[in-house]
């Protein structure tokens, strides 16, 4: 299973769907990453928001690679686009798999890959 979702997802709905589809035999862990626009940049400057765009082909590639790793049963990703304010969601990623030792690194690698290769962001100055 490899989903890309256009509208902002309900994490509760994603979990309910996946638990129903996958069953308890294959999945022992569901991990979610919810990235949001912060009010400060990495170097401490104030940020008023950001403009985000994404490359759907890169997103599909990253999700496919994550899904192909051992022990992974499902990967779902949603990425926001356009002009975002501080506190707005940037992305939501969910990875389901058999054990923590496999699921956590896949989620970390997926988020890093998406932020590096798929998401294009431009910070907006705080006013």
N, C-alpha and C positions, 0 to 999 in steps of 0.2 A: 504494500500500500504506500502510495506517495502522493500526497495531496498538496495543491497550491490553492489558497483560498483568497478571493478578491475582497469580500466584505470582512469587516473586523470580526474575528471569531469569538465564540463563547468557549472559554477553556472548559467549562463544565460540560458543554455539549460535546466538544471533542472527546473528553474523557469518557462520557457515557457511550458515545458511538464506538470508540475503540474497544472499550471493555466488552461491549456486546458483540462486536465483530471478531475480536481476537481470542477471547476466552482466557481463563486464568492459567491454563497449562503453559502458555508460551510467554506470558508477561508477568514479571515480578516487580517491575518498576516503570513508572511514568514520570519523566522529568520535564519541567516547563521552564523556558527562559522568556522573560518579558522585558525587553529593552525599552527605555523611555528617554525622551529628550531631557538632558540635565540643564540646570541653570548656569553651570560653569563649564568651561572647556578643560581639557587635560592640563593646560598650563595655568589655570586659575582665573582666566578672563571671564567676565560675565557674558552669558549668551542669552539672546532674546528669543531664540527658536532656531529652526533650521529648515532647509529645503532639501527634500529627499527624492531621489529617483532610483529605479532599480532595473536590473538586466534580468528579464524573465528566463532567458536561456541559461545564464549562470546559476540562477536560483534552482532551476530544474536539475542541472548538473550536480550541484552541491547536495540537494536532497537525495538524488539517486545514489551518490557515493555514500552518504550516511546510511541510507537504507540497506545498502549491499554489505555493510559490515556485520561480522559475526554476532549473533544474538539479538539483532535489532529486528523488531516486528513491525514498527510503523514510525513514520516521520511526517510531521505536518508543519508547514511554515506559512506565516502570513507576514507580509512586509508592507508598511504604510508608504504613501507617496505624497508629494506636494509640499506645501508650506505647513510646518508643524510648530506648535507652541511648546514652551517648556511644560513638561509633564505629559505631553501626548505620547502615545505608544509608537515606537519605531518598528518593533517586530515582536512576534510571538512565535516561538518554536516549541514543539512537543516531540519528544523521542520516547518510544516505548520499547522495552526489551526485557531480556531474561534476568540479568543481574546488574547491580550497581557498577561493578568493576568494568562492565562493557558500555553501559548506557551513559554514564557521566562523561567519559572521554569523547564519545560520539557527539553529545550535545555541545560540549566545549569546542570541539573541532568544527562542527557545523556553524555555530555562531561566529567563530573567527573567520571561517571561509566566507560566509555571507557578508560580514562587515568589510572584508578585504577585497573580495572579487565581485560582489553583486550590488551592494548598496553604494550609491554616490550621494554624499552629503556635503552641504555647504552651510556653515554656521552663520546665523544672523546676529548682528551686534545688538546688545541690550541698549535700550534707549533711556 
